[in-house]
Amino acid sequence: MIGNIDILVKELCKLPKEVGWVEFKHNNCEPTMVGEDISALANSATLNDRDYAYMIWGVDDGTHEIIGTKVRLQLEKKGEQELENWLCLS
C-alpha cells in the first residue's frame, strides 16, 4: 500500500522522463483522455512487473517540477455523471 504520498510524488519526479507507468498532468482532466491514460498506465505497469501505475496532477511533464493544479477529481464530471463512476462504467 502507498505510505507517504508526498515522498512518493517526489521520488517519481526524480525520474529522468515519464515512463509507461507514470504520467504527469498539469490541469488536463478531459474524461476520455483520463480513461485512455488509465488503461495504458495499467497495461504498462503489468508489462513492467509493477504493482502500481501513477497519474499525477500538478507536475510539469517536461521538467517534473511540482507546479500545482486546479483539478479536483472528486468534483469532475462527464456530462451529469461523476467522473469516477463514468470511468468505472466505461
N, CA, C and O atoms as a DFTB+ gen file, in Angstrom:
360 C
 N C O
     1  1       0.840      -1.190       0.000
     2  2       0.000       0.000       0.000
     3  2       0.876       1.241       0.000
     4  3       2.009       1.206       0.479
     5  1       0.369       2.303      -0.521
     6  2       1.112       3.549      -0.603
     7  2       1.172       4.181       0.777
     8  3       0.140       4.408       1.408
     9  1       2.372       4.461       1.241
    10  2       2.555       5.056       2.556
    11  2       2.415       6.557       2.521
    12  3       1.315       7.078       2.709
    13  1       3.487       7.255       2.289
    14  2       3.509       8.708       2.316
    15  2       3.487       9.245       0.882
    16  3       4.474       9.141       0.155
    17  1       2.367       9.809       0.494
    18  2       2.169      10.264      -0.894
    19  2       3.159      11.369      -1.276
    20  3       3.605      11.426      -2.422
    21  1       3.505      12.244      -0.331
    22  2       4.455      13.322      -0.634
    23  2       5.815      12.758      -1.046
    24  3       6.421      13.215      -2.015
    25  1       6.278      11.772      -0.307
    26  2       7.571      11.155      -0.621
    27  2       7.495      10.431      -1.961
    28  3       8.419      10.515      -2.770
    29  1       6.395       9.720      -2.195
    30  2       6.217       9.002      -3.459
    31  2       6.263       9.961      -4.645
    32  3       6.968       9.701      -5.621
    33  1       5.525      11.058      -4.573
    34  2       5.500      12.027      -5.683
    35  2       6.895      12.595      -5.913
    36  3       7.326      12.708      -7.060
    37  1       7.598      12.949      -4.867
    38  2       8.959      13.497      -5.023
    39  2       9.891      12.471      -5.660
    40  3      10.733      12.829      -6.484
    41  1       9.751      11.211      -5.291
    42  2      10.582      10.162      -5.888
    43  2      10.252       9.978      -7.367
    44  3      11.154       9.835      -8.192
    45  1       8.957       9.982      -7.705
    46  2       8.579       9.842      -9.111
    47  2       9.038      11.040      -9.937
    48  3       9.376      10.887     -11.110
    49  1       9.055      12.223      -9.339
    50  2       9.526      13.421     -10.051
    51  2      11.017      13.349     -10.374
    52  3      11.494      14.068     -11.252
    53  1      11.749      12.496      -9.681
    54  2      13.186      12.331      -9.939
    55  2      13.465      11.490     -11.187
    56  3      14.598      11.444     -11.667
    57  1      12.432      10.827     -11.710
    58  2      12.643      10.047     -12.934
    59  2      13.142      10.974     -14.042
    60  3      12.684      12.113     -14.136
    61  1      14.071      10.515     -14.882
    62  2      14.598      11.379     -15.939
    63  2      13.553      11.746     -16.992
    64  3      13.677      12.772     -17.660
    65  1      12.521      10.907     -17.141
    66  2      11.426      11.182     -18.080
    67  2      10.230      10.354     -17.647
    68  3      10.348       9.437     -16.833
    69  1       9.064      10.697     -18.213
    70  2       7.894       9.879     -17.940
    71  2       8.156       8.472     -18.466
    72  3       8.804       8.287     -19.496
    73  1       7.646       7.500     -17.750
    74  2       7.738       6.106     -18.187
    75  2       6.314       5.604     -18.392
    76  3       5.356       6.293     -18.041
    77  1       6.173       4.430     -18.947
    78  2       4.854       3.914     -19.282
    79  2       3.901       3.797     -18.117
    80  3       2.686       3.807     -18.315
    81  1       4.414       3.686     -16.918
    82  2       3.572       3.513     -15.741
    83  2       3.486       4.772     -14.881
    84  3       2.943       4.732     -13.777
    85  1       4.024       5.902     -15.386
    86  2       3.930       7.198     -14.685
    87  2       3.568       8.270     -15.700
    88  3       4.222       8.407     -16.734
    89  1       2.524       9.025     -15.398
    90  2       2.065      10.111     -16.272
    91  2       1.849      11.349     -15.411
    92  3       1.152      11.299     -14.397
    93  1       2.455      12.458     -15.824
    94  2       2.272      13.729     -15.130
    95  2       1.309      14.608     -15.906
    96  3       1.354      14.660     -17.136
    97  1       0.443      15.295     -15.186
    98  2      -0.533      16.209     -15.781
    99  2      -0.476      17.529     -15.040
   100  3      -0.101      17.578     -13.868
   101  1      -0.851      18.609     -15.731
   102  2      -0.982      19.899     -15.063
   103  2      -2.449      20.099     -14.707
   104  3      -2.840      19.876     -13.561
   105  1      -3.259      20.513     -15.663
   106  2      -4.678      20.744     -15.391
   107  2      -5.602      19.936     -16.292
   108  3      -6.820      19.988     -16.115
   109  1      -5.072      19.205     -17.235
   110  2      -5.909      18.475     -18.191
   111  2      -6.578      17.278     -17.519
   112  3      -5.901      16.371     -17.036
   113  1      -7.892      17.283     -17.493
   114  2      -8.606      16.108     -16.963
   115  2      -9.799      15.780     -17.840
   116  3     -10.862      15.416     -17.338
   117  1      -9.626      15.908     -19.160
   118  2     -10.681      15.567     -20.105
   119  2     -11.013      14.087     -19.921
   120  3     -10.120      13.246     -20.021
   121  1     -12.274      13.751     -19.655
   122  2     -12.650      12.384     -19.273
   123  2     -12.165      11.272     -20.199
   124  3     -11.659      10.259     -19.715
   125  1     -12.303      11.429     -21.508
   126  2     -11.864      10.375     -22.419
   127  2     -10.359      10.173     -22.327
   128  3      -9.884       9.037     -22.327
   129  1      -9.607      11.263     -22.248
   130  2      -8.147      11.170     -22.111
   131  2      -7.777      10.459     -20.813
   132  3      -6.892       9.604     -20.805
   133  1      -8.447      10.807     -19.721
   134  2      -8.161      10.177     -18.435
   135  2      -8.413       8.670     -18.527
   136  3      -7.584       7.876     -18.081
   137  1      -9.532       8.280     -19.094
   138  2      -9.844       6.866     -19.236
   139  2      -8.826       6.118     -20.075
   140  3      -8.387       5.029     -19.705
   141  1      -8.451       6.700     -21.205
   142  2      -7.459       6.065     -22.081
   143  2      -6.104       5.966     -21.392
   144  3      -5.419       4.948     -21.493
   145  1      -5.719       7.037     -20.686
   146  2      -4.431       7.027     -19.987
   147  2      -4.413       6.013     -18.851
   148  3      -3.406       5.335     -18.644
   149  1      -5.511       5.900     -18.115
   150  2      -5.570       4.917     -17.030
   151  2      -5.378       3.509     -17.593
   152  3      -4.642       2.701     -17.026
   153  1      -6.037       3.224     -18.701
   154  2      -5.899       1.915     -19.325
   155  2      -4.461       1.659     -19.762
   156  3      -3.913       0.584     -19.518
   157  1      -3.855       2.647     -20.407
   158  2      -2.470       2.500     -20.873
   159  2      -1.503       2.346     -19.694
   160  3      -0.582       1.531     -19.745
   161  1      -1.716       3.129     -18.641
   162  2      -0.853       3.034     -17.458
   163  2      -0.955       1.660     -16.805
   164  3       0.056       1.069     -16.424
   165  1      -2.176       1.156     -16.678
   166  2      -2.375      -0.157     -16.066
   167  2      -1.697      -1.249     -16.889
   168  3      -1.041      -2.131     -16.335
   169  1      -1.852      -1.189     -18.200
   170  2      -1.209      -2.178     -19.072
   171  2       0.302      -2.104     -18.960
   172  3       0.975      -3.132     -18.888
   173  1       0.838      -0.897     -18.944
   174  2       2.283      -0.724     -18.864
   175  2       2.820      -1.205     -17.518
   176  3       3.883      -1.824     -17.458
   177  1       2.091      -0.924     -16.443
   178  2       2.522      -1.399     -15.126
   179  2       2.604      -2.929     -15.125
   180  3       3.560      -3.501     -14.600
   181  1       1.616      -3.576     -15.703
   182  2       1.610      -5.039     -15.772
   183  2       2.789      -5.548     -16.591
   184  3       3.484      -6.476     -16.177
   185  1       3.012      -4.944     -17.745
   186  2       4.119      -5.368     -18.609
   187  2       5.485      -5.135     -17.972
   188  3       6.447      -5.842     -18.275
   189  1       5.566      -4.135     -17.082
   190  2       6.834      -3.808     -16.420
   191  2       6.914      -4.386     -15.013
   192  3       7.772      -3.988     -14.224
   193  1       6.024      -5.324     -14.694
   194  2       6.018      -6.006     -13.403
   195  2       5.958      -5.023     -12.231
   196  3       6.656      -5.178     -11.229
   197  1       5.100      -4.007     -12.387
   198  2       4.888      -3.003     -11.338
   199  2       3.544      -3.269     -10.680
   200  3       2.582      -3.664     -11.337
   201  1       3.494      -3.046      -9.370
   202  2       2.238      -3.217      -8.646
   203  2       1.292      -2.052      -8.877
   204  3       0.077      -2.208      -8.758
   205  1       1.828      -0.899      -9.203
   206  2       1.029       0.317      -9.359
   207  2       1.454       1.097     -10.591
   208  3       2.575       0.963     -11.081
   209  1       0.530       1.913     -11.078
   210  2       0.810       2.926     -12.092
   211  2       0.320       4.241     -11.500
   212  3      -0.526       4.246     -10.607
   213  1       0.847       5.348     -11.992
   214  2       0.536       6.639     -11.384
   215  2       0.203       7.690     -12.427
   216  3       0.936       7.868     -13.400
   217  1      -0.904       8.382     -12.218
   218  2      -1.252       9.576     -12.967
   219  2      -1.297      10.692     -11.925
   220  3      -2.148      10.700     -11.036
   221  1      -0.370      11.625     -12.055
   222  2      -0.203      12.636     -11.021
   223  2      -0.451      14.017     -11.609
   224  3       0.229      14.439     -12.544
   225  1      -1.434      14.715     -11.049
   226  2      -1.717      16.082     -11.463
   227  2      -0.880      17.044     -10.645
   228  3      -0.573      16.792      -9.480
   229  1      -0.513      18.161     -11.280
   230  2       0.224      19.208     -10.598
   231  2       1.721      19.123     -10.782
   232  3       2.480      19.766     -10.056
   233  1       2.158      18.321     -11.768
   234  2       3.582      18.184     -12.073
   235  2       3.772      18.450     -13.558
   236  3       3.067      17.876     -14.388
   237  1       4.717      19.316     -13.896
   238  2       5.029      19.600     -15.294
   239  2       5.650      18.357     -15.912
   240  3       6.614      17.817     -15.370
   241  1       5.105      17.888     -17.053
   242  2       5.592      16.641     -17.638
   243  2       6.956      16.771     -18.299
   244  3       7.597      15.757     -18.575
   245  1       7.412      17.981     -18.558
   246  2       8.738      18.161     -19.151
   247  2       9.842      18.274     -18.120
   248  3      10.880      17.623     -18.237
   249  1       9.617      19.108     -17.102
   250  2      10.643      19.371     -16.093
   251  2      10.471      18.546     -14.831
   252  3      11.411      18.411     -14.048
   253  1       9.289      17.994     -14.623
   254  2       8.902      17.252     -13.417
   255  2       8.876      18.148     -12.185
   256  3       8.968      17.671     -11.053
   257  1       8.752      19.434     -12.417
   258  2       8.613      20.390     -11.328
   259  2       7.178      20.325     -10.799
   260  3       6.225      20.244     -11.574
   261  1       7.037      20.363      -9.485
   262  2       5.713      20.390      -8.869
   263  2       5.175      21.809      -9.002
   264  3       5.731      22.753      -8.440
   265  1       4.066      21.947      -9.767
   266  2       3.539      23.277     -10.083
   267  2       2.114      23.489      -9.590
   268  3       1.589      24.600      -9.670
   269  1       1.491      22.446      -9.089
   270  2       0.121      22.568      -8.609
   271  2      -0.892      22.386      -9.725
   272  3      -0.540      22.357     -10.904
   273  1      -2.146      22.264      -9.338
   274  2      -3.221      22.040     -10.291
   275  2      -4.530      22.578      -9.754
   276  3      -4.713      22.729      -8.546
   277  1      -5.424      22.860     -10.660
   278  2      -6.776      23.262     -10.285
   279  2      -7.727      22.065     -10.314
   280  3      -8.886      22.191      -9.918
   281  1      -7.255      20.913     -10.775
   282  2      -8.092      19.727     -10.913
   283  2      -8.471      19.185      -9.535
   284  3      -7.623      19.015      -8.659
   285  1      -9.749      18.924      -9.370
   286  2     -10.283      18.278      -8.169
   287  2     -11.128      17.108      -8.682
   288  3     -12.316      17.258      -8.967
   289  1     -10.489      15.949      -8.790
   290  2     -11.120      14.805      -9.437
   291  2     -12.458      14.437      -8.822
   292  3     -13.354      13.978      -9.532
   293  1     -12.613      14.626      -7.526
   294  2     -13.878      14.284      -6.877
   295  2     -15.021      15.160      -7.381
   296  3     -16.188      14.792      -7.253
   297  1     -14.691      16.320      -7.953
   298  2     -15.711      17.252      -8.438
   299  2     -15.911      17.185      -9.947
   300  3     -16.866      17.761     -10.468
   301  1     -15.032      16.495     -10.648
   302  2     -15.108      16.421     -12.113
   303  2     -16.267      15.531     -12.541
   304  3     -16.611      14.564     -11.861
   305  1     -16.860      15.874     -13.680
   306  2     -17.990      15.110     -14.210
   307  2     -17.828      14.876     -15.701
   308  3     -17.138      15.618     -16.401
   309  1     -18.480      13.830     -16.161
   310  2     -18.645      13.558     -17.590
   311  2     -20.147      13.661     -17.810
   312  3     -20.900      12.769     -17.421
   313  1     -20.573      14.738     -18.428
   314  2     -21.999      15.018     -18.508
   315  2     -22.508      15.298     -17.105
   316  3     -21.971      16.159     -16.410
   317  1     -23.522      14.588     -16.691
   318  2     -24.072      14.745     -15.343
   319  2     -23.539      13.703     -14.366
   320  3     -23.918      13.692     -13.195
   321  1     -22.658      12.827     -14.848
   322  2     -22.165      11.723     -14.026
   323  2     -20.808      12.053     -13.432
   324  3     -19.970      12.671     -14.089
   325  1     -20.589      11.640     -12.184
   326  2     -19.285      11.837     -11.560
   327  2     -18.226      11.085     -12.380
   328  3     -18.458       9.967     -12.840
   329  1     -17.070      11.718     -12.549
   330  2     -16.014      11.149     -13.380
   331  2     -15.647       9.739     -12.934
   332  3     -15.528       8.848     -13.776
   333  1     -15.466       9.515     -11.655
   334  2     -15.075       8.196     -11.170
   335  2     -16.098       7.130     -11.559
   336  3     -15.721       6.045     -12.001
   337  1     -17.372       7.426     -11.401
   338  2     -18.414       6.477     -11.801
   339  2     -18.398       6.245     -13.307
   340  3     -18.527       5.109     -13.763
   341  1     -18.242       7.315     -14.077
   342  2     -18.209       7.188     -15.536
   343  2     -17.037       6.308     -15.960
   344  3     -17.182       5.468     -16.848
   345  1     -15.878       6.497     -15.330
   346  2     -14.702       5.680     -15.666
   347  2     -14.937       4.205     -15.332
   348  3     -14.525       3.323     -16.085
   349  1     -15.590       3.944     -14.221
   350  2     -15.857       2.557     -13.826
   351  2     -16.805       1.859     -14.784
   352  3     -16.717       0.646     -14.978
   353  1     -17.703       2.612     -15.379
   354  2     -18.715       2.027     -16.268
   355  2     -18.285       2.024     -17.728
   356  3     -18.925       1.389     -18.566
   357  1     -17.215       2.723     -18.030
   358  2     -16.768       2.825     -19.430
   359  2     -15.953       1.641     -19.851
   360  3     -15.504       1.576     -20.996
